[in-house]
Amino acid sequence: MDYDENTAVTGRVGSITFIAAGAMNVVVTVTQAGSDPELAVSPANQDVSAPAGSTIFNITTNTDWTVAEPEGWLSVAPASGSGNGMINVFYDENVSASGRVGEITVTATGGSPEIMVTVTQATYPLHTISVPAGWSGLSSYLLPINDDIENVFGPIGAELIVAMTMDEIYYPFYNINTIGTWNAQSAYKIKLDATADLTIIGIPEENKTVALADGWDMMPVVSDCPVDVVDLFAPVVSDLEIVKDVAGYGIYWPVMGINTLGTLNPGKAYYVLASNSISVTFGDCAKETFENLTGFENLLGLSHWGLTRPTPSSHTIAIKPEAIQGFGPGSIIGAFDINGNCFGIIPLDGKATCLTIFGDDNISSEKDGFAAAEQIFFKLYKPSTKEEFELIPEFDFTMPNVDCSFAENGLSAIMGFKVSGTGISGGFANKITLYPNPTTGKFTITGIGEDAIIEIFDTHGQLVQGDNNNQEKEINLSGRQPGIYMVKIFTEGQFIYKKLILK
């Protein structure tokens, strides 16, 4: 007698009837045992991407089965079945900075066998940016998956002081947020109180062409590698005036033959001045280019002058070769206020160069830069002889800014210097107060004379309100954009500058 294989886990019974002429039929039974439970699940692992989706596993078995998925980001359908089948595994979006692995257990009836398979989910691309203490420019070649600005800056919330676009501001301490979301091709000027790493989790910017308005604009770097600044702007160089660090010393000024910028680096943002609207396109990273790190740290220790950290407000002054003849290589030119504070230096090598000087930081309590229209004093220091001289500049009158006063985004050129041994001295009294500060609109100025003239400027140096004063004055800025303002007061023959925060 032959019998077939029983692939089921349950036994079975068959009967055979023997028939003979003139005799009673005889019936016999054959009882066949069931097979051991068998279970196979394939594949053993499914690799999936970061966005939410689904994948499948195939089940081959001769018995009933159930499925368990302990991971909260996974769900399975169906949760049970009988015999061969297929299960669908649904997974949530992975918005974390790391990949993850989820386990799925398929168990045969009776608890054995039991097979575990896995789903391995990748993360979105990551861009980790080392943001220095103080001011710097910030951008990314990734568009954050969660683009809420508070969420993006959340990981560095302890270090973040303020982030600003050309028109908007996020100032957590005062609960000011007019930015809202991180948009495509966003560029920021940002201030931290300590160095921190910011990780952007997102998808690559699809549009690699950046449109820049005529006049001043801020440009992101939508490339994951350093980009040569000359190559990038070559197609539009006839309309380009200048490219500069948001808060640093790097400059590309084609008409002056000055390029201390070299490369545009991922994670940074840059100021661009163009005479017409232009567009630049970031290409593939085929050309080997290395970061050029012109920065504050490289200038520390070059002279005995104390040097404040750069701010996002700067005035760029080209120094032509003929202006520095006879000064000697290694000599240093610095820019000072009347109190002798140094707000910018440049070492000389005999070639055309550029001195970047910085404006006062509107959100710090100290004076760490020039106020609008404040007088600039120049000094020369020769390290070889430790000599120091006052310099009287001769400006190029074809440039937009032609005197010794600071202007945000000012452009000047010096054709020559007169050298004097006279030092710089002097100081301002500072007994004037603004209250309340911060304010929701109205505030009062006290401690000023009857002849005081008051002017209020926004962060772009634009005059928003001016007034004469009668010793004590209440001023109303209600209706103005929340942010930081500079109050310029002329009283008793001197200028006083105060910062005001409007909530």
C-alpha positions as CSV (number, residue, x, y, z in Angstrom):
1,M,0.0,0.0,0.0
2,D,1.3,3.4,-0.9
3,Y,0.3,6.6,0.8
4,D,1.0,10.3,0.1
5,E,3.0,12.6,2.4
6,N,0.9,14.4,5.0
7,T,2.1,18.0,5.0
8,A,-0.5,19.2,7.4
9,V,0.3,19.3,11.1
10,T,-2.9,17.4,11.9
11,G,-3.2,13.6,11.5
12,R,-5.6,12.0,9.1
13,V,-7.5,8.7,8.8
14,G,-8.2,6.7,5.6
15,S,-10.2,3.5,5.1
16,I,-9.7,0.6,2.7
17,T,-12.5,-1.8,1.9
18,F,-11.7,-5.4,0.8
19,I,-14.4,-7.1,-1.3
20,A,-14.6,-10.8,-2.1
21,A,-17.3,-12.8,-3.8
22,G,-19.4,-14.7,-1.4
23,A,-17.8,-13.1,1.6
24,M,-18.4,-10.1,3.9
25,N,-16.6,-6.9,3.1
26,V,-13.7,-6.1,5.3
27,V,-12.8,-2.5,6.2
28,V,-9.5,-1.5,7.5
29,T,-8.3,2.0,8.5
30,V,-5.0,3.7,8.0
31,T,-4.1,6.5,10.5
32,Q,-1.4,8.9,9.3
33,A,0.4,11.2,11.7
34,G,0.7,14.9,10.9
35,S,3.9,16.7,10.0
36,D,5.9,18.8,12.3
37,P,4.9,22.5,12.1
38,E,7.0,24.3,9.4
39,L,7.4,28.0,9.1
40,A,9.5,30.2,6.8
41,V,9.4,34.0,6.4
42,S,11.2,35.9,3.7
43,P,13.1,38.0,3.3
44,A,14.9,38.1,6.7
45,N,15.1,42.0,6.5
46,Q,13.6,44.8,4.5
47,D,15.6,48.0,4.0
48,V,13.3,51.0,3.7
49,S,13.7,54.8,3.3
50,A,12.9,57.5,5.8
51,P,9.5,58.6,4.5
52,A,6.4,56.7,5.7
53,G,5.4,53.7,3.6
54,S,4.9,50.0,3.5
55,T,6.7,46.7,2.6
56,I,5.8,43.0,2.5
57,F,7.0,39.7,3.9
58,N,6.1,36.3,2.5
59,I,5.0,33.5,4.8
60,T,5.4,29.8,3.9
61,T,3.8,27.4,6.4
62,N,1.7,24.3,7.0
63,T,-0.1,25.7,10.0
64,D,-1.8,28.7,11.5
65,W,0.3,31.7,12.5
66,T,0.2,35.0,14.4
67,V,2.3,38.2,14.1
68,A,3.6,40.5,16.8
69,E,5.3,43.9,16.3
70,P,6.5,45.5,19.5
71,E,7.8,48.7,17.8
72,G,5.5,51.7,18.0
73,W,6.5,52.9,14.5
74,L,5.5,49.6,12.8
75,S,2.1,48.0,12.2
76,V,1.2,44.7,10.5
77,A,-1.8,43.5,8.5
78,P,-3.1,40.8,8.8
79,A,-2.1,40.0,12.4
80,S,-2.8,36.3,11.9
81,G,-3.5,33.7,9.2
82,S,-3.4,30.1,8.1
83,G,-1.1,28.5,5.6
84,N,0.9,30.4,3.1
85,G,0.3,34.1,2.9
86,M,1.7,37.6,2.9
87,I,1.9,40.3,5.5
88,N,2.0,44.1,4.9
89,V,4.2,46.1,7.2
90,F,3.5,49.8,7.5
91,Y,6.1,52.1,9.0
92,D,6.0,55.7,10.1
93,E,8.3,58.5,8.9
94,N,11.7,58.6,10.5
95,V,12.5,62.2,11.4
96,S,15.3,61.3,13.8
97,A,19.0,61.8,13.2
98,S,19.7,58.1,13.1
99,G,18.5,55.0,11.4
100,R,16.4,52.4,13.3
101,V,15.6,48.7,13.2
102,G,12.2,47.2,14.1
103,E,11.5,43.5,14.8
104,I,8.5,41.5,13.7
105,T,7.9,38.0,15.2
106,V,5.8,35.4,13.3
107,T,4.8,32.4,15.5
108,A,3.3,29.1,14.5
109,T,0.3,27.6,16.3
110,G,1.5,26.1,19.5
111,G,4.4,28.5,19.9
112,S,6.9,26.8,17.7
113,P,8.6,27.5,15.4
114,E,9.0,31.2,15.9
115,I,10.8,33.4,13.3
116,M,11.9,37.1,13.7
117,V,12.4,39.3,10.7
118,T,13.5,43.0,10.7
119,V,12.7,46.3,9.0
120,T,15.7,48.6,8.8
121,Q,14.7,52.2,8.2
122,A,17.2,54.8,7.1
123,T,17.2,58.5,8.2
124,Y,16.9,61.5,5.9
125,P,20.2,63.0,4.8
126,L,21.9,65.0,7.5
127,H,23.9,68.2,7.4
128,T,25.8,69.0,10.6
129,I,27.0,72.5,10.7
130,S,29.6,73.8,13.3
131,V,28.2,77.2,14.2
132,P,30.8,79.4,16.0
133,A,30.2,81.6,19.0
134,G,29.2,85.1,18.1
135,W,27.7,86.1,14.8
136,S,28.0,84.1,11.5
137,G,26.1,83.3,8.4
138,L,24.0,80.1,8.2
139,S,22.3,78.1,5.5
140,S,22.0,74.5,4.4
141,Y,21.8,72.5,1.2
142,L,19.0,70.5,2.8
143,L,15.4,71.6,3.3
144,P,14.4,70.5,6.9
145,I,11.6,67.9,7.1
146,N,10.2,69.7,10.1
147,D,10.6,73.3,8.9
148,D,9.2,75.0,12.0
149,I,12.0,77.4,12.9
150,E,11.7,76.7,16.6
151,N,12.1,72.9,15.9
152,V,15.1,73.5,13.6
153,F,17.0,75.5,16.2
154,G,15.7,73.4,19.1
155,P,18.9,71.3,19.4
156,I,21.0,74.5,19.9
157,G,18.4,76.3,21.9
158,A,20.7,76.7,24.9
159,E,23.3,78.5,22.8
160,L,21.1,80.4,20.4
161,I,20.6,84.1,21.0
162,V,19.0,85.3,17.8
163,A,18.5,84.3,14.1
164,M,17.6,86.8,11.4
165,T,16.9,87.0,7.7
166,M,17.1,90.2,5.7
167,D,13.7,91.2,7.0
168,E,12.6,88.8,9.8
169,I,13.8,87.8,13.3
170,Y,13.6,84.8,15.7
171,Y,14.6,86.0,19.2
172,P,13.6,83.3,21.7
173,F,14.4,85.2,24.9
174,Y,11.8,87.9,24.1
175,N,9.4,85.5,22.4
176,I,9.7,87.2,19.1
177,N,9.3,85.0,16.0
178,T,8.4,86.6,12.7
179,I,10.3,84.0,10.7
180,G,8.0,81.1,11.3
181,T,9.4,78.4,9.0
182,W,12.7,77.5,7.3
183,N,11.9,78.0,3.7
184,A,13.7,76.7,0.6
185,Q,17.0,78.5,0.0
186,S,16.9,80.2,3.4
187,A,19.8,82.2,4.6
188,Y,20.4,83.6,8.1
189,K,22.6,85.7,10.3
190,I,22.8,83.9,13.6
191,K,24.3,84.6,17.0
192,L,25.3,82.0,19.6
193,D,26.8,82.5,23.0
194,A,28.9,79.3,22.5
195,T,30.0,77.1,19.7
196,A,27.5,74.4,18.8
197,D,26.7,71.8,16.2
198,L,23.4,72.2,14.4
199,T,22.2,69.1,12.5
200,I,19.7,69.7,9.7
201,I,17.6,66.6,8.9
202,G,16.0,67.0,5.5
203,I,15.9,66.5,1.8
204,P,18.4,68.1,-0.7
205,E,17.4,71.4,-2.2
206,E,16.0,70.6,-5.6
207,N,16.5,74.0,-7.1
208,K,20.2,74.8,-7.2
209,T,19.7,78.2,-8.9
210,V,19.6,81.1,-6.4
211,A,18.0,84.3,-7.5
212,L,19.5,87.5,-5.9
213,A,17.8,90.8,-5.9
214,D,19.5,94.0,-7.0
215,G,21.1,95.8,-4.1
216,W,22.1,93.9,-1.0
217,D,20.8,90.3,-0.5
218,M,21.8,87.3,1.5
219,M,22.8,84.1,-0.3
220,P,22.7,80.5,0.9
221,V,25.1,77.8,-0.2
222,V,22.9,75.0,-1.8
223,S,25.9,72.7,-2.3
224,D,27.4,70.0,-0.2
225,C,31.0,71.0,-1.1
226,P,32.9,74.2,-1.2
227,V,32.3,76.3,-4.3
228,D,34.9,78.6,-5.9
229,V,33.4,82.1,-5.7
230,V,35.0,83.3,-8.9
231,D,33.6,80.4,-10.9
232,L,30.1,80.7,-9.4
233,F,29.8,84.4,-10.3
234,A,31.7,84.3,-13.6
235,P,28.5,84.4,-15.7
236,V,27.1,87.5,-14.0
237,V,30.4,89.2,-12.9
238,S,29.5,92.4,-14.9
239,D,26.5,92.9,-12.6
240,L,28.3,91.9,-9.4
241,E,29.6,94.5,-7.0
242,I,30.8,92.5,-4.0
243,V,30.4,89.3,-2.0
244,K,31.3,89.2,1.7
245,D,31.1,87.1,4.8
246,V,28.0,87.8,6.9
247,A,30.2,88.3,9.9
248,G,33.8,87.9,8.9
249,Y,36.7,89.2,6.9
250,G,36.3,87.4,3.6
251,I,35.7,89.6,0.6
252,Y,35.3,89.1,-3.2
253,W,35.4,92.5,-4.9
254,P,36.1,91.9,-8.6
255,V,36.5,95.5,-9.7
256,M,39.1,96.1,-7.0
257,G,40.9,92.8,-7.8
258,I,40.4,91.6,-4.2
259,N,39.5,88.0,-3.3
260,T,40.1,87.1,0.3
261,L,37.0,84.9,0.3
262,G,38.1,82.2,-2.1
263,T,35.3,79.7,-1.5
264,L,31.7,79.7,-0.5
265,N,31.4,77.0,2.1
266,P,28.4,74.7,2.9
267,G,26.5,75.7,6.0
268,K,27.5,79.4,5.6
269,A,25.6,82.4,4.1
270,Y,27.0,85.4,2.4
271,Y,26.0,89.0,1.6
272,V,25.9,89.9,-2.1
273,L,25.6,93.3,-3.7
274,A,24.5,93.4,-7.3
275,S,23.7,96.3,-9.6
276,N,20.9,94.3,-11.2
277,S,18.9,91.2,-10.3
278,I,21.1,88.1,-10.9
279,S,20.9,84.3,-10.6
280,V,23.8,81.9,-9.8
281,T,23.6,78.1,-10.2
282,F,25.4,75.7,-7.9
283,G,26.7,72.8,-9.9
284,D,27.9,69.3,-9.1
285,C,30.9,68.8,-6.9
286,A,33.2,67.7,-9.7
287,K,36.0,70.3,-9.1
288,E,38.2,69.7,-6.1
289,T,37.9,72.8,-4.0
290,F,39.0,73.3,-0.4
291,E,37.5,75.6,2.2
292,N,39.1,78.9,2.7
293,L,38.7,79.8,6.4
294,T,39.4,83.5,6.6
295,G,38.3,84.4,10.1
296,F,38.5,86.2,13.3
297,E,40.7,83.6,15.0
298,N,43.4,84.0,12.3
299,L,43.7,87.7,13.2
300,L,44.0,87.4,16.9
301,G,47.4,88.0,18.3
302,L,48.7,89.9,15.3
303,S,48.8,93.1,17.3
304,H,48.5,94.3,20.9
305,W,45.1,95.9,20.0
306,G,42.1,94.1,21.5
307,L,39.9,92.9,18.7
308,T,36.1,92.4,19.2
309,R,34.3,89.6,17.4
310,P,32.7,90.4,14.0
311,T,29.1,91.4,13.8
312,P,26.7,91.2,10.8
313,S,27.0,94.9,10.2
314,S,30.1,95.8,8.3
315,H,31.7,98.6,6.2
316,T,34.2,97.5,3.5
317,I,37.2,99.6,2.7
318,A,39.5,98.8,-0.2
319,I,43.1,99.8,0.3
320,K,45.0,100.4,-2.9
321,P,48.6,99.3,-3.2
322,E,49.8,102.9,-3.6
323,A,48.3,103.8,-0.3
324,I,50.5,101.4,1.7
325,Q,53.9,101.9,-0.1
326,G,56.6,102.1,2.5
327,F,54.6,100.6,5.3
328,G,56.5,97.3,4.9
329,P,55.1,93.7,4.8
330,G,53.6,92.5,8.0
331,S,52.4,96.0,9.1
332,I,48.9,96.2,10.3
333,I,46.2,98.7,9.8
334,G,43.4,99.0,12.4
335,A,40.1,100.9,12.7
336,F,39.2,102.5,16.0
337,D,36.4,104.6,17.6
338,I,37.2,107.7,19.6
339,N,37.7,105.7,22.8
340,G,40.4,103.6,21.2
341,N,38.3,100.4,20.7
342,C,39.5,98.4,17.7
343,F,36.7,97.1,15.4
344,G,38.7,95.8,12.5
345,I,42.3,95.1,11.4
346,I,44.1,93.9,8.3
347,P,47.7,92.7,7.9
348,L,49.5,94.2,4.8
349,D,51.5,92.3,2.1
350,G,52.1,95.2,-0.3
351,K,49.1,94.2,-2.6
352,A,45.6,95.6,-2.8
353,T,43.7,94.6,0.2
354,C,40.5,95.2,2.1
355,L,39.8,96.4,5.6
356,T,36.5,95.2,7.0
357,I,35.2,97.2,10.0
358,F,32.2,96.2,12.0
359,G,29.2,98.0,13.3
360,D,27.8,97.8,16.9
361,D,26.0,94.6,17.8
362,N,22.4,95.7,18.4
363,I,21.6,92.9,20.8
364,S,24.7,93.0,23.1
365,S,25.0,95.2,26.1
366,E,28.6,96.2,25.3
367,K,29.8,98.6,22.6
368,D,31.4,96.1,20.1
369,G,31.4,98.1,16.9
370,F,30.8,101.5,15.2
371,A,27.4,103.2,15.4
372,A,25.9,104.6,12.3
373,A,27.8,107.7,11.1
374,E,30.3,107.3,13.9
375,Q,33.8,108.6,13.2
376,I,36.5,106.1,12.2
377,F,40.1,106.6,13.2
378,F,42.9,104.6,11.6
379,K,46.2,103.4,13.0
380,L,49.3,101.7,11.6
381,Y,51.3,99.2,13.7
382,K,54.7,97.9,12.7
383,P,55.4,94.7,14.7
384,S,59.1,94.7,13.7
385,T,59.7,98.0,15.5
386,K,56.6,98.1,17.7
387,E,55.9,101.5,16.4
388,E,52.4,102.9,16.2
389,F,51.1,105.8,14.1
390,E,47.8,107.6,13.4
391,L,46.8,107.5,9.8
392,I,44.8,110.1,8.0
393,P,43.2,108.5,4.9
394,E,42.6,110.0,1.4
395,F,39.4,108.6,0.1
396,D,38.5,107.8,-3.5
397,F,35.6,110.1,-4.2
398,T,34.1,107.9,-6.9
399,M,33.0,105.4,-4.2
400,P,29.7,105.5,-2.4
401,N,31.2,106.3,1.0
402,V,34.0,108.9,1.0
403,D,34.6,110.1,4.6
404,C,35.7,108.7,7.9
405,S,32.3,107.7,9.2
406,F,30.8,104.2,9.5
407,A,27.9,103.1,7.3
408,E,26.4,99.7,7.4
409,N,27.2,97.9,4.1
410,G,29.4,100.9,3.3
411,L,31.8,100.7,0.4
412,S,34.9,102.9,0.4
413,A,38.4,103.0,-1.1
414,I,41.5,104.6,0.3
415,M,44.1,106.0,-2.2
416,G,46.6,107.2,0.3
417,F,47.5,107.8,3.9
418,K,49.1,110.6,5.8
419,V,51.1,109.4,8.7
420,S,51.1,111.1,12.1
421,G,52.4,110.1,15.5
422,T,49.4,111.5,17.3
423,G,47.4,109.1,19.4
424,I,43.7,108.7,19.9
425,S,42.0,109.6,23.1
426,G,38.7,110.8,24.5
427,G,35.5,109.4,25.8
428,F,31.7,109.9,26.1
429,A,29.7,110.2,29.3
430,N,26.9,107.6,29.4
431,K,24.3,108.5,31.9
432,I,21.2,108.3,29.7
433,T,18.5,105.7,30.2
434,L,15.6,104.3,28.2
435,Y,12.7,102.7,30.1
436,P,10.9,100.4,29.8
437,N,13.4,98.5,27.7
438,P,12.2,96.1,26.2
439,T,9.0,98.0,25.4
440,T,5.8,97.3,23.6
441,G,5.8,100.7,22.0
442,K,6.1,103.7,24.3
443,F,9.4,104.5,26.2
444,T,11.0,107.4,27.9
445,I,14.5,108.9,27.6
446,T,16.0,110.5,30.7
447,G,19.3,112.2,31.5
448,I,19.5,114.3,28.4
449,G,19.9,118.1,27.9
450,E,17.4,120.5,26.5
451,D,19.2,120.7,23.2
452,A,19.1,117.0,22.6
453,I,18.3,115.6,19.1
454,I,17.0,112.1,19.0
455,E,17.1,109.8,16.0
456,I,15.9,106.1,15.9
457,F,17.3,103.7,13.4
458,D,16.4,100.1,12.5
459,T,18.9,97.3,12.1
460,H,19.5,98.3,8.5
461,G,20.6,101.8,9.5
462,Q,17.4,103.3,8.2
463,L,16.0,106.3,10.1
464,V,12.5,105.4,11.4
465,Q,11.9,108.4,13.6
466,G,13.5,111.7,14.6
467,D,12.6,114.3,17.2
468,N,14.0,117.2,19.2
469,N,13.6,116.9,23.0
470,N,12.7,118.8,26.1
471,Q,14.9,117.2,28.7
472,E,12.6,114.1,29.2
473,K,10.8,112.7,26.3
474,E,8.2,109.9,25.8
475,I,8.5,108.3,22.3
476,N,6.0,106.0,20.8
477,L,7.1,103.2,18.3
478,S,3.7,101.4,18.4
479,G,2.9,99.8,15.1
480,R,6.6,99.3,14.2
481,Q,8.0,95.9,13.4
482,P,9.1,94.1,16.6
483,G,12.9,93.9,16.8
484,I,16.0,95.9,17.7
485,Y,16.4,99.6,17.2
486,M,19.3,102.0,17.8
487,V,18.5,105.3,19.5
488,K,21.1,108.0,18.5
489,I,21.1,111.0,20.9
490,F,23.1,114.2,20.3
491,T,23.4,116.1,23.5
492,E,25.9,118.5,25.0
493,G,28.1,118.3,22.0
494,Q,28.4,114.5,21.9
495,F,26.7,111.4,20.4
496,I,25.3,108.7,22.7
497,Y,23.9,105.4,21.3
498,K,21.4,103.2,23.1
499,K,19.8,99.9,22.0
500,L,16.1,99.5,22.3
501,I,14.1,96.2,22.0
502,L,10.6,96.5,20.7
503,K,8.3,93.5,21.5
